[in-house]
Amino acid sequence: MDKLKDTLDKIKPIDPSLLHETQLRLDNLTKPKGSLGKLEEFAKRIVAITCKKNPCLEKKVIFTIAGDHGVTEEGVSAYPSAVTAQMVYNFLRGGAGVNVLARHIGAKVIVVDMGVAEDLQPHPELIIKKIAKGTSNFAKGPAMTREQAIKAIETGIEIVKDAILKDGIDIIGTGEMGIGNTTPSSAITSVFTGQPVEHVTGRGTGIDDATYERKINVIKQAIDINKPDPSDPIDVLSKVGGFEIGGLVGVVLASVANRIPVVIDGFISSAAGLIAVELKPEAKDYIFSAHASVEIGHRAILEKMGLLPILDLKMRLGEGTGAVIAMNLIDAGVKILNEMASFD
């Protein structure tokens, strides 16, 4: 708990004067004022987040964290839990969507096993931080203990710290893999926003009508049985969350504490982002929302956090794919600030 407390204590509000000063610089570039729209907004925010007048986003890293979910035994997903491990191996081979897009922009993908049900084979590119072999079925009781929830968050903090010490990081993106993880994400969304489960629950990987109805009922049952407390974000994570979600909470908080901009991907990553912001509201100003997911609950999360998505590409893959694409656009805005000629 000390590691989490220390990280939260390090998070400070951004300095709004840096936003103003950077806008003046942008207005003096060889273009009409404001003509590069959101690219200018990206540049301003990066300066304010990093406290660097001429920031560089060369070292781009995506943290893709994997974990399984006991609630899949309720039949809420179109795929079996075994696919989680198969996809982790795909990440390690460089064959997944996030790998392709990361290569496209020169980003590094760091793959973490936070709670995959299967014992994965060791690999030089795999960080194994398994808290347990999947969460418990939250339709019958808490997904994890409070201690495990804190451990998941603190493990996320650790992996960011280790990566910073090893190679340095300029910008972070969040990604995940876990069959069934839209189910806990919908539960988290409903608890924090107060919206009915039906309004924040989508079809995940493409489930049929019967499975969709079952998924909604399972989430309602989980909330009724576990009674997660929205005033206590760790309680919500422990009751209806996931190990990879907790890990991503830690990734977000560690990024913010180190003044590193963080780009959250889609629905699951945003559920983690929401928990991070509930733990430390000041974290919001360090977060970029990559895209608007097809998952219906995603919009409710972004509205709760007061974030606007950079893109709307009708994506719902996860893994960090949307974060990679948005990260490249943020970098473009920074390069406009640093490289475009001025009227001076």
C-alpha positions as CSV (number, residue, x, y, z in Angstrom):
1,M,0.0,0.0,0.0
2,D,3.0,2.3,0.6
3,K,4.0,2.2,-3.0
4,L,0.5,3.2,-4.1
5,K,0.3,6.0,-1.5
6,D,3.7,7.3,-2.5
7,T,2.7,7.3,-6.2
8,L,-0.6,9.2,-5.5
9,D,1.3,11.7,-3.4
10,K,3.7,12.5,-6.3
11,I,0.8,13.4,-8.6
12,K,0.4,17.2,-8.8
13,P,-1.9,19.4,-10.9
14,I,-0.5,20.7,-14.2
15,D,0.5,24.3,-14.5
16,P,-2.1,26.1,-16.6
17,S,0.4,28.9,-17.4
18,L,2.3,26.5,-19.5
19,L,-0.7,25.9,-21.7
20,H,-1.0,29.7,-22.2
21,E,2.7,30.2,-22.9
22,T,2.7,27.3,-25.4
23,Q,-0.3,28.7,-27.2
24,L,1.5,32.0,-27.7
25,R,4.3,30.1,-29.3
26,L,2.0,28.2,-31.6
27,D,0.2,31.4,-32.6
28,N,3.6,32.8,-33.8
29,L,4.2,29.9,-36.1
30,T,3.9,30.3,-39.9
31,K,0.2,29.6,-40.1
32,P,-3.1,31.2,-39.2
33,K,-3.8,31.1,-35.5
34,G,-5.5,27.9,-34.4
35,S,-5.4,26.4,-37.9
36,L,-3.9,23.1,-36.9
37,G,-6.7,22.5,-34.4
38,K,-6.3,19.5,-32.1
39,L,-2.6,19.1,-33.1
40,E,-2.0,22.4,-31.3
41,E,-4.0,21.2,-28.3
42,F,-1.9,18.1,-28.1
43,A,1.3,20.1,-28.2
44,K,0.1,22.4,-25.4
45,R,-0.9,19.6,-23.2
46,I,2.4,17.7,-23.7
47,V,4.3,20.8,-22.6
48,A,2.2,21.2,-19.6
49,I,2.4,17.5,-18.6
50,T,6.1,17.2,-19.1
51,C,7.1,20.7,-18.0
52,K,9.5,20.7,-21.0
53,K,9.4,23.6,-23.4
54,N,10.5,21.4,-26.3
55,P,9.3,17.9,-25.5
56,C,10.3,14.8,-27.4
57,L,8.1,11.8,-27.8
58,E,10.6,9.5,-29.4
59,K,10.4,6.7,-26.9
60,K,6.9,5.3,-27.2
61,V,5.8,2.3,-25.2
62,I,2.6,0.3,-25.1
63,F,2.0,-1.8,-22.0
64,T,-0.3,-4.7,-22.9
65,I,-1.3,-6.5,-19.8
66,A,-3.1,-9.9,-19.8
67,G,-5.4,-11.6,-17.3
68,D,-8.2,-14.1,-17.3
69,H,-11.6,-13.8,-15.7
70,G,-13.5,-16.4,-13.6
71,V,-16.8,-14.9,-14.7
72,T,-16.3,-16.5,-18.2
73,E,-17.7,-19.7,-16.7
74,E,-21.1,-18.0,-16.8
75,G,-20.9,-18.0,-20.6
76,V,-20.6,-14.3,-21.2
77,S,-18.0,-14.4,-24.0
78,A,-17.9,-15.8,-27.5
79,Y,-14.4,-17.3,-26.9
80,P,-13.0,-19.6,-24.3
81,S,-10.4,-18.3,-21.7
82,A,-7.7,-20.4,-23.4
83,V,-7.6,-17.7,-26.1
84,T,-6.0,-15.3,-23.7
85,A,-2.8,-17.3,-23.5
86,Q,-2.8,-17.9,-27.3
87,M,-3.0,-14.2,-27.8
88,V,-0.1,-13.5,-25.4
89,Y,2.1,-15.9,-27.5
90,N,0.9,-14.0,-30.6
91,F,2.0,-10.7,-29.0
92,L,5.4,-12.2,-28.3
93,R,5.7,-13.4,-31.9
94,G,4.9,-9.9,-33.1
95,G,1.8,-11.1,-35.0
96,A,-1.0,-9.2,-33.3
97,G,-2.6,-6.0,-34.4
98,V,-0.9,-3.9,-31.7
99,N,2.5,-5.3,-32.9
100,V,1.9,-4.3,-36.5
101,L,0.8,-0.8,-35.6
102,A,3.6,-0.4,-33.0
103,R,6.1,-1.2,-35.7
104,H,4.5,1.3,-38.0
105,I,5.2,4.2,-35.6
106,G,8.3,2.8,-33.9
107,A,6.8,2.0,-30.5
108,K,7.8,-0.8,-28.2
109,V,5.2,-3.3,-26.9
110,I,5.8,-4.6,-23.3
111,V,3.7,-7.7,-22.6
112,V,2.8,-8.5,-19.0
113,D,1.1,-11.6,-17.6
114,M,-0.8,-10.3,-14.6
115,G,-3.3,-13.1,-14.2
116,V,-3.4,-15.5,-17.2
117,A,-5.1,-18.8,-16.2
118,E,-2.4,-20.8,-18.0
119,D,1.2,-21.1,-16.9
120,L,2.9,-19.3,-19.8
121,Q,6.3,-20.4,-21.2
122,P,9.1,-18.1,-20.3
123,H,10.1,-15.6,-23.0
124,P,12.7,-12.8,-23.0
125,E,10.0,-10.3,-24.0
126,L,7.4,-11.5,-21.4
127,I,7.1,-10.0,-17.9
128,I,5.5,-12.5,-15.7
129,K,3.8,-10.9,-12.6
130,K,1.0,-13.3,-12.2
131,I,-1.1,-12.5,-9.1
132,A,-3.4,-15.5,-9.6
133,K,-4.5,-17.8,-12.4
134,G,-7.4,-15.6,-13.3
135,T,-9.9,-13.8,-11.0
136,S,-12.7,-15.5,-9.2
137,N,-16.2,-15.6,-10.6
138,F,-17.6,-12.3,-9.4
139,A,-21.2,-13.6,-10.1
140,K,-20.6,-15.7,-6.9
141,G,-18.4,-13.4,-4.8
142,P,-15.6,-10.8,-5.1
143,A,-13.3,-11.1,-8.2
144,M,-10.3,-10.8,-5.9
145,T,-9.2,-9.8,-2.4
146,R,-8.5,-6.2,-1.5
147,E,-4.9,-7.2,-1.1
148,Q,-4.8,-8.6,-4.6
149,A,-6.3,-5.5,-6.0
150,I,-3.7,-3.3,-4.4
151,K,-1.0,-5.7,-5.5
152,A,-2.2,-5.5,-9.1
153,I,-2.1,-1.7,-9.0
154,E,1.4,-1.6,-7.4
155,T,2.6,-4.2,-9.9
156,G,1.6,-1.9,-12.7
157,I,3.5,0.9,-11.0
158,E,6.6,-1.3,-10.7
159,I,6.6,-2.3,-14.4
160,V,6.5,1.3,-15.5
161,K,9.3,2.3,-13.0
162,D,11.4,-0.6,-14.3
163,A,10.9,0.4,-17.9
164,I,11.8,4.0,-17.2
165,L,15.0,2.9,-15.5
166,K,15.9,0.5,-18.2
167,D,15.4,2.5,-21.4
168,G,13.5,5.7,-20.6
169,I,9.9,6.5,-21.8
170,D,8.5,9.7,-23.4
171,I,4.9,8.6,-23.8
172,I,2.9,5.6,-22.7
173,G,-0.1,3.8,-24.2
174,T,-2.3,1.2,-22.4
175,G,-3.5,-2.1,-23.8
176,E,-4.9,-5.3,-22.5
177,M,-5.9,-8.9,-23.3
178,G,-8.3,-11.0,-21.4
179,I,-11.2,-13.0,-22.6
180,G,-14.4,-11.8,-20.9
181,N,-12.9,-8.5,-19.8
182,T,-15.7,-6.3,-21.2
183,T,-17.9,-7.8,-18.5
184,P,-15.9,-6.4,-15.5
185,S,-15.4,-3.2,-17.4
186,S,-19.2,-2.8,-17.8
187,A,-19.7,-3.5,-14.1
188,I,-17.0,-0.9,-13.2
189,T,-18.7,1.6,-15.5
190,S,-22.2,1.1,-14.1
191,V,-20.9,1.4,-10.5
192,F,-19.0,4.6,-11.0
193,T,-21.4,6.4,-13.4
194,G,-24.7,5.1,-11.8
195,Q,-26.0,4.2,-15.2
196,P,-28.1,1.0,-15.6
197,V,-26.1,-2.0,-16.6
198,E,-28.0,-2.3,-19.9
199,H,-26.9,1.2,-20.9
200,V,-23.1,0.4,-20.5
201,T,-22.9,-3.2,-21.6
202,G,-22.1,-4.1,-25.2
203,R,-21.5,-7.3,-27.2
204,G,-17.7,-7.6,-26.6
205,T,-16.3,-10.0,-29.2
206,G,-19.6,-10.3,-30.9
207,I,-21.9,-12.4,-28.7
208,D,-25.4,-13.4,-29.8
209,D,-28.7,-12.1,-28.3
210,A,-29.0,-14.9,-25.7
211,T,-25.4,-14.5,-24.5
212,Y,-25.9,-10.7,-24.4
213,E,-28.9,-11.0,-22.1
214,R,-27.0,-13.5,-19.9
215,K,-24.1,-11.1,-19.7
216,I,-26.3,-8.2,-18.5
217,N,-27.9,-10.4,-15.9
218,V,-24.6,-11.7,-14.6
219,I,-23.3,-8.1,-14.2
220,K,-26.5,-7.2,-12.3
221,Q,-26.1,-10.2,-10.1
222,A,-22.4,-9.4,-9.4
223,I,-23.2,-5.8,-8.4
224,D,-26.1,-7.0,-6.2
225,I,-24.0,-9.7,-4.5
226,N,-20.8,-7.8,-4.0
227,K,-22.1,-4.3,-3.5
228,P,-19.0,-2.5,-4.7
229,D,-18.6,1.0,-3.1
230,P,-18.1,3.7,-5.7
231,S,-16.5,6.0,-3.0
232,D,-13.8,3.4,-2.6
233,P,-12.1,2.7,-6.0
234,I,-10.0,-0.2,-4.7
235,D,-13.2,-1.9,-3.4
236,V,-14.8,-1.6,-6.9
237,L,-11.6,-3.1,-8.4
238,S,-11.6,-6.0,-5.9
239,K,-15.3,-6.8,-6.2
240,V,-15.9,-6.6,-10.0
241,G,-12.5,-5.9,-11.6
242,G,-9.7,-7.8,-13.2
243,F,-6.0,-8.2,-12.6
244,E,-5.0,-6.7,-16.0
245,I,-7.4,-3.8,-15.2
246,G,-5.7,-3.2,-11.9
247,G,-2.3,-3.4,-13.5
248,L,-3.3,-0.7,-16.0
249,V,-4.5,1.5,-13.1
250,G,-1.0,1.3,-11.8
251,V,0.5,2.0,-15.3
252,V,-1.7,5.2,-15.5
253,L,-0.8,6.4,-12.0
254,A,2.9,5.7,-12.5
255,S,2.9,7.6,-15.8
256,V,1.2,10.6,-14.2
257,A,3.5,10.6,-11.2
258,N,6.5,10.7,-13.5
259,R,5.0,13.4,-15.7
260,I,4.7,11.0,-18.7
261,P,1.7,11.5,-20.9
262,V,-0.5,8.4,-21.1
263,V,-2.8,7.4,-23.9
264,I,-5.6,5.1,-22.8
265,D,-7.0,2.8,-25.5
266,G,-10.6,1.6,-25.6
267,F,-13.2,0.4,-23.2
268,I,-11.2,-1.8,-20.8
269,S,-8.2,0.6,-20.7
270,S,-10.6,3.4,-20.0
271,A,-12.2,1.5,-17.1
272,A,-8.8,1.3,-15.6
273,G,-8.2,5.0,-16.4
274,L,-11.5,5.8,-14.6
275,I,-10.4,4.0,-11.5
276,A,-7.1,5.9,-11.6
277,V,-8.9,9.2,-11.8
278,E,-11.3,8.2,-9.0
279,L,-8.2,7.5,-6.9
280,K,-6.5,10.8,-7.9
281,P,-8.7,13.3,-9.8
282,E,-5.6,15.4,-10.9
283,A,-4.5,12.4,-13.0
284,K,-7.2,13.3,-15.6
285,D,-5.2,16.2,-17.1
286,Y,-2.3,13.8,-17.9
287,I,-4.5,11.3,-19.8
288,F,-5.4,11.3,-23.5
289,S,-8.4,9.2,-24.7
290,A,-7.2,7.5,-27.9
291,H,-10.5,6.7,-29.6
292,A,-14.2,6.1,-29.2
293,S,-14.8,2.4,-28.9
294,V,-17.8,0.7,-30.4
295,E,-18.5,-0.7,-26.9
296,I,-21.5,1.4,-25.6
297,G,-20.1,1.8,-22.1
298,H,-17.0,3.6,-23.3
299,R,-18.8,6.9,-23.9
300,A,-20.2,6.9,-20.3
301,I,-16.6,6.5,-19.0
302,L,-15.3,9.3,-21.0
303,E,-18.2,11.6,-20.0
304,K,-17.5,10.7,-16.4
305,M,-13.8,11.6,-16.8
306,G,-14.5,14.7,-18.9
307,L,-12.4,13.4,-21.8
308,L,-12.9,13.6,-25.5
309,P,-11.6,10.8,-27.8
310,I,-9.0,11.7,-30.4
311,L,-10.4,9.3,-33.0
312,D,-13.5,7.4,-33.9
313,L,-12.5,4.6,-36.1
314,K,-15.2,2.1,-35.1
315,M,-12.6,0.0,-33.4
316,R,-13.1,-2.5,-30.5
317,L,-10.0,-4.8,-30.6
318,G,-8.2,-3.5,-27.5
319,E,-4.5,-4.6,-27.1
320,G,-3.5,-1.0,-27.3
321,T,-4.2,-0.6,-31.0
322,G,-6.1,2.7,-30.7
323,A,-3.5,4.1,-28.3
324,V,-0.8,3.4,-30.9
325,I,-2.6,5.3,-33.6
326,A,-3.5,8.3,-31.4
327,M,0.0,8.4,-30.0
328,N,1.4,9.1,-33.5
329,L,-1.0,12.0,-33.9
330,I,0.0,13.5,-30.5
331,D,3.7,13.2,-31.6
332,A,2.8,15.1,-34.8
333,G,1.4,18.0,-32.8
334,V,4.6,18.1,-30.7
335,K,6.7,18.1,-33.9
336,I,4.7,21.1,-35.2
337,L,5.6,23.0,-32.1
338,N,9.3,22.0,-32.2
339,E,10.0,22.1,-36.0
340,M,7.7,24.6,-37.7
341,A,9.1,28.0,-38.6
342,S,8.0,31.1,-36.8
343,F,7.4,34.7,-37.8
344,D,10.4,35.8,-35.7
